[in-house]
Protein backbone atom coordinates (compact mmCIF):
# COMPACT_ATOMS: atom_id res chain seq x y z
CA UNK A 1 0.00 0.00 0.00
CA UNK A 2 1.23 3.46 -0.99
CA UNK A 3 2.12 5.57 2.04
CA UNK A 4 1.55 9.32 2.24
CA UNK A 5 4.33 11.65 1.17
CA UNK A 6 4.37 14.62 3.52
CA UNK A 7 5.36 18.16 2.46
CA UNK A 8 6.31 21.03 4.79
CA UNK A 9 5.71 24.39 3.09
CA UNK A 10 6.79 27.85 4.21
CA UNK A 11 3.72 29.88 5.26
CA UNK A 12 2.57 32.83 3.18
CA UNK A 13 3.51 33.84 -0.35
CA UNK A 14 6.04 31.01 -0.73
CA UNK A 15 3.40 28.35 0.00
CA UNK A 16 1.00 29.95 -2.51
CA UNK A 17 3.61 30.01 -5.26
CA UNK A 18 4.61 26.42 -4.41
CA UNK A 19 1.02 25.14 -4.58
CA UNK A 20 0.49 26.92 -7.91
CA UNK A 21 3.51 25.05 -9.25
CA UNK A 22 2.40 21.74 -7.71
CA UNK A 23 -1.11 22.18 -9.17
CA UNK A 24 0.40 22.65 -12.62
CA UNK A 25 1.75 19.08 -12.43
CA UNK A 26 -1.42 17.55 -10.97
CA UNK A 27 -0.42 17.74 -7.30
CA UNK A 28 -3.15 20.13 -6.18
CA UNK A 29 -4.77 20.12 -2.76
CA UNK A 30 -8.32 21.49 -2.76
CA UNK A 31 -8.47 21.58 1.04
CA UNK A 32 -5.76 24.26 1.03
CA UNK A 33 -7.89 26.59 -1.08
CA UNK A 34 -10.33 27.07 1.79
CA UNK A 35 -8.89 30.19 3.43
CA UNK A 36 -11.17 29.83 6.45
CA UNK A 37 -9.99 26.31 7.24
CA UNK A 38 -8.61 25.67 10.72
CA UNK A 39 -6.92 22.45 9.61
CA UNK A 40 -3.21 21.96 10.18
CA UNK A 41 -2.77 19.05 7.76
CA UNK A 42 -4.19 19.10 4.22
CA UNK A 43 -4.57 15.89 2.23
CA UNK A 44 -4.74 14.86 -1.43
CA UNK A 45 -6.18 11.34 -1.10
CA UNK A 46 -5.85 10.35 -4.78
CA UNK A 47 -2.12 11.06 -4.91
CA UNK A 48 -1.52 10.13 -1.25
CA UNK A 49 0.05 13.51 -0.45
CA UNK A 50 -0.11 15.48 2.80
CA UNK A 51 0.79 19.14 3.22
CA UNK A 52 1.31 21.37 6.24
CA UNK A 53 2.41 24.97 6.67
CA UNK A 54 5.29 25.98 8.93
CA UNK A 55 7.43 29.00 9.71
CA UNK A 56 10.37 29.25 7.31
CA UNK A 57 13.17 28.36 9.78
CA UNK A 58 11.22 25.28 10.96
CA UNK A 59 10.85 23.68 7.51
CA UNK A 60 14.41 22.22 7.31
CA UNK A 61 13.97 20.88 10.88
CA UNK A 62 10.75 19.02 10.00
CA UNK A 63 12.51 17.56 6.96
CA UNK A 64 15.72 16.55 8.76
CA UNK A 65 13.79 14.68 11.47
CA UNK A 66 11.48 12.97 8.98
CA UNK A 67 8.25 14.67 10.08
CA UNK A 68 8.14 15.77 6.43
CA UNK A 69 9.59 13.90 3.48
CA UNK A 70 9.91 17.04 1.38
CA UNK A 71 10.08 20.74 2.20
CA UNK A 72 10.10 24.06 0.38
CA UNK A 73 12.09 26.88 1.92
CA UNK A 74 14.22 29.89 1.01
CA UNK A 75 17.90 29.19 0.30
CA UNK A 76 18.80 31.71 3.06
CA UNK A 77 17.02 29.56 5.64
CA UNK A 78 18.54 26.33 4.33
CA UNK A 79 22.04 27.85 4.62
CA UNK A 80 21.41 29.33 8.06
CA UNK A 81 19.77 26.22 9.56
CA UNK A 82 22.45 23.93 8.04
CA UNK A 83 20.43 20.73 8.49
CA UNK A 84 21.34 17.27 7.17
CA UNK A 85 18.97 17.28 4.19
CA UNK A 86 19.26 17.04 0.42
CA UNK A 87 18.65 20.19 -1.62
CA UNK A 88 17.23 18.83 -4.88
CA UNK A 89 15.62 21.64 -6.90
CA UNK A 90 15.75 25.41 -7.40
CA UNK A 91 12.10 26.47 -7.84
CA UNK A 92 13.18 29.82 -9.24
CA UNK A 93 10.75 32.09 -7.39
CA UNK A 94 11.36 34.37 -4.41
CA UNK A 95 14.59 35.50 -6.06
CA UNK A 96 16.81 37.91 -4.14
CA UNK A 97 20.42 37.94 -2.88
CA UNK A 98 22.37 37.86 0.36
CA UNK A 99 24.65 40.88 0.60
CA UNK A 100 26.97 42.87 2.80
CA UNK A 101 25.64 46.41 2.99
CA UNK A 102 26.50 49.59 4.83
CA UNK A 103 27.46 53.22 4.28
CA UNK A 104 29.67 53.66 1.19
CA UNK A 105 32.75 54.49 3.29
CA UNK A 106 32.45 51.13 5.11
CA UNK A 107 33.58 49.47 1.87
CA UNK A 108 37.11 50.38 2.91
CA UNK A 109 36.76 48.23 6.07
CA UNK A 110 36.16 45.15 3.95
CA UNK A 111 39.51 45.48 2.16
CA UNK A 112 41.99 45.27 5.04
CA UNK A 113 40.91 42.31 7.17
CA UNK A 114 40.51 44.53 10.19
CA UNK A 115 38.15 43.70 13.05
CA UNK A 116 34.66 45.03 12.30
CA UNK A 117 31.17 44.63 13.74
CA UNK A 118 28.52 42.95 11.58
CA UNK A 119 24.80 42.98 12.40
CA UNK A 120 22.59 40.27 10.89
CA UNK A 121 19.64 37.90 11.24
CA UNK A 122 21.93 35.27 9.70
CA UNK A 123 24.93 34.74 12.02
CA UNK A 124 25.93 31.38 10.48
CA UNK A 125 25.98 32.74 6.92
CA UNK A 126 27.84 35.89 8.02
CA UNK A 127 30.42 33.94 10.01
CA UNK A 128 31.02 31.49 7.18
CA UNK A 129 31.47 34.28 4.63
CA UNK A 130 33.82 36.43 6.69
CA UNK A 131 35.86 33.62 8.27
CA UNK A 132 36.12 31.17 5.38
CA UNK A 133 35.95 33.35 2.30
CA UNK A 134 37.33 36.70 3.38
CA UNK A 135 39.52 35.48 6.28
CA UNK A 136 38.43 38.53 8.24
CA UNK A 137 37.79 38.51 11.98
CA UNK A 138 34.41 39.99 12.81
CA UNK A 139 32.21 40.57 15.82
CA UNK A 140 28.78 39.28 14.77
CA UNK A 141 25.73 40.85 16.41
CA UNK A 142 22.47 38.89 16.01
CA UNK A 143 19.39 41.04 15.49
CA UNK A 144 15.78 40.13 14.74
CA UNK A 145 14.30 43.42 13.57
CA UNK A 146 15.26 46.13 11.06
CA UNK A 147 18.88 45.30 10.34
CA UNK A 148 19.35 48.56 8.37
CA UNK A 149 19.16 50.46 11.65
CA UNK A 150 22.39 48.96 13.01
CA UNK A 151 24.97 50.97 10.98
CA UNK A 152 22.83 54.14 11.19
CA UNK A 153 22.86 54.19 15.01
CA UNK A 154 26.46 52.96 15.27
CA UNK A 155 25.75 49.44 16.52
CA UNK A 156 27.62 47.87 13.58
CA UNK A 157 29.92 48.85 10.72
CA UNK A 158 28.07 46.74 8.12
CA UNK A 159 25.13 44.37 7.87
CA UNK A 160 24.56 40.99 6.21
CA UNK A 161 21.01 40.82 4.93
CA UNK A 162 18.69 39.88 2.07
CA UNK A 163 18.38 42.48 -0.66
CA UNK A 164 15.57 42.45 -3.24
CA UNK A 165 15.46 45.87 -4.89
CA UNK A 166 17.87 47.79 -2.64
CA UNK A 167 15.38 50.66 -2.23
CA UNK A 168 15.21 50.35 1.59
CA UNK A 169 19.01 50.55 1.74
CA UNK A 170 19.08 53.59 -0.53
CA UNK A 171 16.40 55.40 1.50
CA UNK A 172 18.57 54.97 4.58
CA UNK A 173 21.85 56.07 3.01
CA UNK A 174 23.22 52.53 2.71
CA UNK A 175 24.47 50.60 -0.29
CA UNK A 176 25.37 47.03 -1.27
CA UNK A 177 29.12 46.59 -0.70
CA UNK A 178 29.52 42.91 -1.64
CA UNK A 179 27.29 40.09 -2.89
CA UNK A 180 27.46 36.84 -0.91
CA UNK A 181 25.13 34.60 -2.96
CA UNK A 182 21.89 34.48 -4.95
CA UNK A 183 18.77 33.21 -3.16
CA UNK A 184 15.46 31.63 -4.20
CA UNK A 185 12.96 28.98 -3.08
CA UNK A 186 14.44 25.47 -2.99
CA UNK A 187 13.02 21.99 -2.54
CA UNK A 188 14.67 19.82 0.11
CA UNK A 189 14.26 16.10 0.88
CA UNK A 190 14.77 13.96 3.97
CA UNK A 191 17.76 11.66 3.53
CA UNK A 192 15.95 8.45 4.55
CA UNK A 193 12.89 9.30 2.43
CA UNK A 194 15.17 9.79 -0.58
CA UNK A 195 16.30 6.17 -0.18
CA UNK A 196 12.95 4.59 0.79
CA UNK A 197 10.75 6.52 -1.65
CA UNK A 198 13.38 7.20 -4.28
CA UNK A 199 11.21 6.43 -7.30
CA UNK A 200 8.22 8.53 -6.24
CA UNK A 201 10.32 11.49 -5.15
CA UNK A 202 12.48 11.46 -8.28
CA UNK A 203 9.32 11.36 -10.40
CA UNK A 204 7.96 14.44 -8.57
CA UNK A 205 11.27 16.28 -9.03
CA UNK A 206 11.24 15.43 -12.74
CA UNK A 207 7.65 16.63 -13.21
CA UNK A 208 8.44 19.91 -11.45
CA UNK A 209 11.66 20.38 -13.41
CA UNK A 210 9.75 19.98 -16.68
CA UNK A 211 7.09 22.47 -15.54
CA UNK A 212 9.76 25.01 -14.58
CA UNK A 213 11.46 24.60 -17.97
CA UNK A 214 8.18 25.18 -19.77
CA UNK A 215 7.54 28.44 -17.87
PASEBA-1860 file (N, C-alpha, C; in nm, 3 decimals):
! residues 215
1> XXXXXXXX> 0.084/-0.120/0.000/0.000/0.000/0.000/0.087/0.125/0.000 ~ 0.049/0.220/-0.086/0.123/0.346/-0.099/0.111/0.429/0.029 ~ 0.222/0.471/0.085/0.212/0.557/0.204/0.204/0.703/0.160 ~ 0.162/0.789/0.254/0.155/0.932/0.224/0.295/0.991/0.214 ~ 0.313/1.080/0.119/0.433/1.165/0.117/0.393/1.296/0.181 ~ 0.472/1.341/0.278/0.437/1.462/0.352/0.528/1.579/0.313 ~ 0.465/1.695/0.288/0.536/1.816/0.246/0.522/1.924/0.354 ~ 0.634/1.986/0.391/0.631/2.103/0.479/0.655/2.227/0.391
9> XXXXXXXX> 0.560/2.319/0.392/0.571/2.439/0.309/0.586/2.563/0.396 ~ 0.661/2.660/0.346/0.679/2.785/0.421/0.553/2.870/0.407 ~ 0.496/2.908/0.522/0.372/2.988/0.526/0.380/3.113/0.440 ~ 0.264/3.155/0.388/0.257/3.283/0.318/0.275/3.270/0.168 ~ 0.337/3.374/0.111/0.351/3.384/-0.035/0.425/3.264/-0.095 ~ 0.524/3.214/-0.022/0.604/3.101/-0.073/0.517/2.976/-0.089 ~ 0.429/2.952/0.007/0.340/2.835/0.000/0.244/2.850/-0.117 ~ 0.193/2.972/-0.139/0.100/2.995/-0.251/0.167/2.968/-0.385
17> XXXXXXXX> 0.288/3.023/-0.400/0.361/3.001/-0.526/0.392/2.852/-0.545 ~ 0.428/2.785/-0.435/0.461/2.642/-0.441/0.340/2.561/-0.484 ~ 0.222/2.590/-0.424/0.102/2.514/-0.458/0.056/2.542/-0.601 ~ 0.080/2.663/-0.650/0.049/2.692/-0.791/0.133/2.602/-0.882 ~ 0.261/2.590/-0.847/0.351/2.505/-0.925/0.309/2.358/-0.914 ~ 0.281/2.312/-0.791/0.240/2.174/-0.771/0.112/2.143/-0.850 ~ 0.016/2.238/-0.846/-0.111/2.218/-0.917/-0.089/2.201/-1.067 ~ 0.012/2.272/-1.118/0.040/2.265/-1.262/0.088/2.127/-1.306
25> XXXXXXXX> 0.133/2.045/-1.209/0.175/1.908/-1.243/0.081/1.804/-1.181 ~ -0.042/1.849/-1.148/-0.142/1.755/-1.097/-0.129/1.719/-0.951 ~ -0.058/1.801/-0.874/-0.042/1.774/-0.730/-0.117/1.877/-0.647 ~ -0.243/1.909/-0.691/-0.315/2.013/-0.618/-0.369/1.960/-0.485 ~ -0.414/2.052/-0.402/-0.477/2.012/-0.276/-0.593/2.108/-0.251 ~ -0.714/2.061/-0.284/-0.832/2.149/-0.276/-0.855/2.200/-0.135 ~ -0.826/2.117/-0.037/-0.847/2.158/0.104/-0.773/2.287/0.137 ~ -0.658/2.308/0.071/-0.576/2.426/0.103/-0.635/2.554/0.045
33> XXXXXXXX> -0.729/2.540/-0.047/-0.789/2.659/-0.108/-0.893/2.723/-0.018 ~ -0.936/2.651/0.084/-1.033/2.707/0.179/-0.960/2.793/0.281 ~ -0.966/2.925/0.258/-0.889/3.019/0.343/-0.937/3.020/0.488 ~ -1.063/2.980/0.509/-1.117/2.983/0.645/-1.088/2.856/0.723 ~ -1.022/2.762/0.660/-0.999/2.631/0.724/-0.906/2.644/0.845 ~ -0.943/2.570/0.950/-0.861/2.567/1.072/-0.767/2.446/1.073 ~ -0.772/2.369/0.966/-0.692/2.245/0.961/-0.543/2.276/0.963 ~ -0.467/2.184/1.017/-0.321/2.196/1.018/-0.258/2.107/0.910
41> XXXXXXXX> -0.327/1.998/0.878/-0.277/1.905/0.776/-0.379/1.897/0.663 ~ -0.331/1.913/0.539/-0.419/1.910/0.422/-0.381/1.788/0.338 ~ -0.485/1.717/0.286/-0.457/1.589/0.223/-0.510/1.584/0.079 ~ -0.430/1.524/-0.009/-0.474/1.486/-0.143/-0.479/1.333/-0.142 ~ -0.602/1.279/-0.127/-0.618/1.134/-0.110/-0.578/1.056/-0.235 ~ -0.613/1.109/-0.354/-0.585/1.035/-0.478/-0.435/1.011/-0.495 ~ -0.358/1.116/-0.470/-0.212/1.106/-0.491/-0.138/1.061/-0.365 ~ -0.212/1.047/-0.256/-0.152/1.013/-0.125/-0.043/1.116/-0.086
49> XXXXXXXX> -0.085/1.243/-0.084/0.005/1.351/-0.045/-0.054/1.425/0.074 ~ 0.032/1.465/0.166/-0.011/1.548/0.280/0.072/1.674/0.282 ~ 0.009/1.786/0.318/0.079/1.914/0.322/0.053/1.982/0.456 ~ 0.156/2.047/0.510/0.131/2.137/0.624/0.217/2.261/0.610 ~ 0.173/2.368/0.676/0.241/2.497/0.667/0.322/2.520/0.793 ~ 0.441/2.574/0.778/0.529/2.598/0.893/0.603/2.730/0.874 ~ 0.657/2.781/0.982/0.743/2.900/0.971/0.870/2.861/0.898 ~ 0.920/2.952/0.814/1.037/2.925/0.731/1.150/2.850/0.800
57> XXXXXXXX> 1.202/2.902/0.914/1.317/2.836/0.978/1.288/2.695/1.029 ~ 1.156/2.661/1.046/1.122/2.528/1.096/1.117/2.421/0.986 ~ 1.102/2.465/0.861/1.085/2.368/0.751/1.203/2.270/0.742 ~ 1.329/2.317/0.739/1.441/2.222/0.731/1.446/2.127/0.852 ~ 1.398/2.173/0.967/1.397/2.088/1.088/1.297/1.974/1.070 ~ 1.176/2.007/1.025/1.075/1.902/1.000/1.129/1.799/0.901 ~ 1.200/1.847/0.799/1.251/1.756/0.696/1.366/1.671/0.750 ~ 1.458/1.732/0.823/1.572/1.655/0.876/1.523/1.540/0.966
65> XXXXXXXX> 1.423/1.569/1.051/1.379/1.468/1.147/1.272/1.374/1.091 ~ 1.238/1.392/0.962/1.148/1.297/0.898/1.000/1.321/0.923 ~ 0.966/1.433/0.990/0.825/1.467/1.008/0.766/1.508/0.873 ~ 0.852/1.552/0.782/0.814/1.577/0.643/0.916/1.509/0.554 ~ 0.867/1.451/0.445/0.959/1.390/0.348/1.027/1.497/0.264 ~ 0.947/1.599/0.230/0.991/1.704/0.138/0.955/1.840/0.196 ~ 1.038/1.939/0.173/1.008/2.074/0.220/1.039/2.176/0.113 ~ 0.976/2.294/0.126/1.010/2.406/0.038/1.040/2.526/0.126
73> XXXXXXXX> 1.160/2.581/0.106/1.209/2.688/0.192/1.302/2.779/0.113 ~ 1.326/2.898/0.165/1.422/2.989/0.101/1.564/2.938/0.121 ~ 1.650/2.962/0.022/1.790/2.919/0.030/1.860/2.982/0.151 ~ 1.821/3.105/0.188/1.880/3.171/0.306/1.858/3.088/0.432 ~ 1.737/3.035/0.446/1.702/2.956/0.564/1.775/2.822/0.563 ~ 1.784/2.762/0.445/1.854/2.633/0.433/2.001/2.650/0.473 ~ 2.063/2.759/0.427/2.204/2.785/0.462/2.220/2.814/0.610 ~ 2.129/2.893/0.665/2.141/2.933/0.806/2.114/2.817/0.901
81> XXXXXXXX> 2.014/2.735/0.868/1.977/2.622/0.956/2.078/2.508/0.945 ~ 2.138/2.492/0.825/2.245/2.393/0.804/2.208/2.253/0.851 ~ 2.092/2.206/0.809/2.043/2.073/0.849/2.096/1.964/0.755 ~ 2.091/1.840/0.801/2.134/1.727/0.717/2.019/1.685/0.627 ~ 2.005/1.754/0.514/1.897/1.728/0.419/1.954/1.743/0.278 ~ 1.883/1.688/0.181/1.926/1.704/0.042/1.852/1.822/-0.022 ~ 1.927/1.912/-0.083/1.865/2.019/-0.162/1.859/1.968/-0.306 ~ 1.737/1.955/-0.361/1.723/1.883/-0.488/1.678/1.970/-0.606
89> XXXXXXXX> 1.617/2.087/-0.579/1.562/2.164/-0.690/1.551/2.312/-0.656 ~ 1.594/2.395/-0.750/1.575/2.541/-0.740/1.442/2.572/-0.806 ~ 1.344/2.622/-0.729/1.210/2.647/-0.784/1.203/2.781/-0.856 ~ 1.306/2.862/-0.840/1.318/2.982/-0.924/1.238/3.103/-0.881 ~ 1.146/3.088/-0.783/1.075/3.209/-0.739/1.128/3.257/-0.604 ~ 1.082/3.377/-0.563/1.136/3.437/-0.441/1.281/3.477/-0.458 ~ 1.318/3.518/-0.580/1.459/3.550/-0.606/1.502/3.679/-0.537 ~ 1.619/3.674/-0.473/1.681/3.791/-0.414/1.829/3.754/-0.391
97> XXXXXXXX> 1.902/3.831/-0.311/2.042/3.794/-0.288/2.082/3.829/-0.146 ~ 2.180/3.757/-0.096/2.237/3.786/0.036/2.357/3.877/0.013 ~ 2.360/3.988/0.085/2.465/4.088/0.060/2.525/4.141/0.190 ~ 2.643/4.200/0.175/2.697/4.287/0.280/2.661/4.428/0.238 ~ 2.602/4.503/0.330/2.564/4.641/0.299/2.606/4.733/0.413 ~ 2.613/4.861/0.382/2.650/4.959/0.483/2.668/5.095/0.417 ~ 2.714/5.194/0.492/2.746/5.322/0.428/2.861/5.302/0.330 ~ 2.865/5.382/0.225/2.967/5.366/0.119/3.109/5.357/0.176
105> XXXXXXXX> 3.138/5.444/0.274/3.275/5.449/0.329/3.314/5.320/0.402 ~ 3.214/5.239/0.441/3.245/5.113/0.511/3.307/5.011/0.416 ~ 3.297/5.037/0.285/3.358/4.947/0.187/3.506/4.930/0.212 ~ 3.567/5.037/0.260/3.711/5.038/0.291/3.744/4.934/0.398 ~ 3.653/4.916/0.495/3.676/4.823/0.607/3.678/4.677/0.561 ~ 3.622/4.652/0.444/3.616/4.515/0.395/3.743/4.476/0.318 ~ 3.831/4.573/0.297/3.951/4.548/0.216/4.073/4.509/0.299 ~ 4.073/4.538/0.428/4.199/4.527/0.504/4.200/4.424/0.616
113> XXXXXXXX> 4.099/4.339/0.616/4.091/4.231/0.717/4.102/4.283/0.860 ~ 4.051/4.404/0.880/4.051/4.453/1.019/3.925/4.407/1.091 ~ 3.927/4.413/1.223/3.815/4.370/1.305/3.698/4.468/1.286 ~ 3.583/4.416/1.242/3.466/4.503/1.230/3.344/4.436/1.294 ~ 3.241/4.517/1.317/3.117/4.463/1.374/3.012/4.448/1.264 ~ 2.949/4.329/1.263/2.852/4.295/1.158/2.719/4.259/1.224 ~ 2.613/4.330/1.187/2.480/4.298/1.240/2.403/4.216/1.137 ~ 2.329/4.115/1.183/2.259/4.027/1.089/2.154/3.940/1.157
121> XXXXXXXX> 2.058/3.894/1.079/1.964/3.790/1.124/2.024/3.652/1.094 ~ 2.135/3.651/1.021/2.193/3.527/0.970/2.337/3.508/1.018 ~ 2.357/3.483/1.149/2.493/3.474/1.202/2.578/3.363/1.139 ~ 2.516/3.249/1.107/2.593/3.138/1.048/2.646/3.175/0.909 ~ 2.559/3.233/0.828/2.598/3.274/0.692/2.707/3.381/0.699 ~ 2.686/3.479/0.789/2.784/3.589/0.802/2.919/3.535/0.847 ~ 2.916/3.449/0.947/3.042/3.394/1.001/3.116/3.313/0.893 ~ 3.040/3.231/0.822/3.102/3.149/0.718/3.166/3.237/0.610
129> XXXXXXXX> 3.095/3.342/0.570/3.147/3.428/0.463/3.272/3.501/0.508 ~ 3.267/3.564/0.624/3.382/3.643/0.669/3.501/3.555/0.708 ~ 3.476/3.446/0.779/3.586/3.362/0.827/3.647/3.278/0.716 ~ 3.562/3.215/0.635/3.612/3.117/0.538/3.641/3.173/0.400 ~ 3.571/3.281/0.364/3.595/3.335/0.230/3.677/3.463/0.230 ~ 3.656/3.545/0.334/3.733/3.670/0.338/3.850/3.665/0.437 ~ 3.848/3.563/0.523/3.952/3.548/0.628/3.965/3.678/0.708 ~ 3.848/3.729/0.746/3.843/3.853/0.824/3.776/3.824/0.958
137> XXXXXXXX> 3.837/3.871/1.065/3.779/3.851/1.198/3.670/3.954/1.221 ~ 3.553/3.906/1.260/3.441/3.999/1.281/3.369/3.969/1.412 ~ 3.306/4.071/1.465/3.221/4.057/1.582/3.078/4.055/1.528 ~ 3.012/3.940/1.535/2.878/3.928/1.477/2.771/3.954/1.582 ~ 2.682/4.047/1.549/2.573/4.085/1.641/2.442/4.036/1.581 ~ 2.374/3.945/1.652/2.247/3.889/1.601/2.132/3.983/1.634 ~ 2.058/4.021/1.532/1.939/4.104/1.549/1.819/4.033/1.486 ~ 1.699/4.073/1.529/1.578/4.013/1.474/1.493/4.112/1.396
145> XXXXXXXX> 1.514/4.240/1.420/1.430/4.342/1.357/1.495/4.407/1.237 ~ 1.473/4.539/1.222/1.526/4.613/1.106/1.678/4.621/1.113 ~ 1.741/4.538/1.033/1.888/4.530/1.034/1.951/4.662/0.987 ~ 1.880/4.731/0.894/1.935/4.856/0.837/1.966/4.961/0.945 ~ 1.897/4.948/1.056/1.916/5.046/1.165/2.056/5.039/1.227 ~ 2.113/4.919/1.228/2.239/4.896/1.301/2.354/4.990/1.261 ~ 2.387/5.006/1.132/2.497/5.097/1.098/2.458/5.245/1.117 ~ 2.328/5.274/1.106/2.283/5.414/1.119/2.302/5.464/1.262
153> XXXXXXXX> 2.273/5.376/1.360/2.286/5.419/1.501/2.421/5.382/1.562 ~ 2.510/5.325/1.479/2.646/5.296/1.527/2.662/5.163/1.598 ~ 2.562/5.076/1.587/2.575/4.944/1.652/2.674/4.856/1.575 ~ 2.675/4.871/1.441/2.762/4.787/1.358/2.820/4.869/1.244 ~ 2.930/4.818/1.188/2.992/4.885/1.072/2.916/4.850/0.944 ~ 2.880/4.721/0.931/2.807/4.674/0.812/2.701/4.574/0.856 ~ 2.614/4.538/0.760/2.513/4.437/0.787/2.523/4.325/0.682 ~ 2.475/4.207/0.718/2.456/4.099/0.621/2.307/4.074/0.618
161> XXXXXXXX> 2.246/4.093/0.501/2.101/4.082/0.493/2.057/4.048/0.351 ~ 1.928/4.015/0.339/1.869/3.988/0.207/1.837/4.120/0.139 ~ 1.870/4.128/0.013/1.838/4.248/-0.066/1.756/4.205/-0.187 ~ 1.639/4.272/-0.204/1.557/4.245/-0.324/1.581/4.356/-0.425 ~ 1.530/4.475/-0.394/1.546/4.587/-0.489/1.657/4.684/-0.445 ~ 1.687/4.686/-0.315/1.787/4.779/-0.264/1.730/4.916/-0.230 ~ 1.598/4.933/-0.248/1.538/5.066/-0.223/1.538/5.104/-0.074 ~ 1.518/5.006/0.014/1.521/5.035/0.159/1.660/5.081/0.200
169> XXXXXXXX> 1.763/5.015/0.146/1.901/5.055/0.174/1.924/5.199/0.130 ~ 1.885/5.226/0.006/1.908/5.359/-0.053/1.840/5.468/0.030 ~ 1.716/5.442/0.070/1.640/5.540/0.150/1.709/5.572/0.282 ~ 1.789/5.478/0.329/1.857/5.497/0.458/2.006/5.526/0.443 ~ 2.045/5.567/0.324/2.185/5.607/0.301/2.284/5.492/0.300 ~ 2.234/5.371/0.273/2.322/5.253/0.271/2.330/5.199/0.128 ~ 2.429/5.116/0.105/2.447/5.060/-0.029/2.500/4.917/-0.020 ~ 2.481/4.839/-0.124/2.537/4.703/-0.127/2.688/4.714/-0.150
177> XXXXXXXX> 2.765/4.653/-0.061/2.912/4.659/-0.070/2.969/4.533/-0.134 ~ 2.908/4.418/-0.104/2.952/4.291/-0.164/2.833/4.196/-0.173 ~ 2.829/4.116/-0.278/2.729/4.009/-0.289/2.786/3.882/-0.227 ~ 2.703/3.812/-0.149/2.746/3.684/-0.091/2.697/3.569/-0.179 ~ 2.566/3.566/-0.208/2.513/3.460/-0.296/2.371/3.492/-0.340 ~ 2.328/3.432/-0.453/2.189/3.448/-0.495/2.098/3.357/-0.413 ~ 1.973/3.397/-0.396/1.877/3.321/-0.316/1.749/3.299/-0.395 ~ 1.678/3.190/-0.364/1.546/3.163/-0.420/1.486/3.047/-0.342
185> XXXXXXXX> 1.361/3.012/-0.375/1.296/2.898/-0.308/1.358/2.767/-0.357 ~ 1.383/2.677/-0.264/1.444/2.547/-0.299/1.360/2.433/-0.240 ~ 1.367/2.319/-0.307/1.302/2.199/-0.254/1.408/2.114/-0.185 ~ 1.374/2.066/-0.065/1.467/1.982/0.011/1.399/1.849/0.046 ~ 1.480/1.745/0.064/1.426/1.610/0.088/1.498/1.547/0.206 ~ 1.421/1.474/0.286/1.477/1.396/0.397/1.566/1.285/0.341 ~ 1.679/1.261/0.406/1.776/1.166/0.353/1.724/1.022/0.349 ~ 1.649/0.982/0.452/1.595/0.845/0.455/1.484/0.831/0.350
193> XXXXXXXX> 1.399/0.933/0.342/1.289/0.930/0.243/1.344/0.917/0.102 ~ 1.457/0.983/0.076/1.517/0.979/-0.058/1.558/0.836/-0.094 ~ 1.595/0.758/0.008/1.630/0.617/-0.018/1.504/0.530/-0.029 ~ 1.413/0.547/0.069/1.295/0.459/0.079/1.191/0.487/-0.030 ~ 1.179/0.614/-0.068/1.075/0.652/-0.165/1.140/0.712/-0.290 ~ 1.257/0.662/-0.321/1.338/0.720/-0.428/1.262/0.740/-0.559 ~ 1.190/0.636/-0.601/1.121/0.643/-0.730/1.015/0.752/-0.733 ~ 0.930/0.752/-0.629/0.822/0.853/-0.624/0.877/0.994/-0.618
201> XXXXXXXX> 0.978/1.014/-0.534/1.032/1.149/-0.515/1.103/1.196/-0.642 ~ 1.179/1.107/-0.703/1.248/1.146/-0.828/1.147/1.181/-0.938 ~ 1.035/1.108/-0.941/0.932/1.136/-1.040/0.873/1.276/-1.018 ~ 0.849/1.311/-0.891/0.796/1.444/-0.857/0.896/1.553/-0.899 ~ 1.023/1.531/-0.867/1.127/1.628/-0.903/1.130/1.648/-1.055 ~ 1.119/1.537/-1.127/1.124/1.543/-1.274/1.005/1.621/-1.331 ~ 0.885/1.592/-1.275/0.765/1.663/-1.321/0.778/1.813/-1.296 ~ 0.828/1.849/-1.180/0.844/1.991/-1.145/0.951/2.056/-1.234
209> XXXXXXX> 1.059/1.984/-1.257/1.166/2.038/-1.341/1.115/2.068/-1.482 ~ 1.033/1.977/-1.534/0.975/1.998/-1.668/0.884/2.120/-1.669 ~ 0.802/2.134/-1.563/0.709/2.247/-1.554/0.785/2.379/-1.546 ~ 0.897/2.380/-1.472/0.976/2.501/-1.458/1.043/2.538/-1.591 ~ 1.083/2.436/-1.665/1.146/2.460/-1.797/1.046/2.522/-1.892 ~ 0.922/2.473/-1.885/0.818/2.518/-1.977/0.772/2.661/-1.949 ~ 0.800/2.709/-1.828/0.754/2.844/-1.787/0.815/2.956/-1.870
END
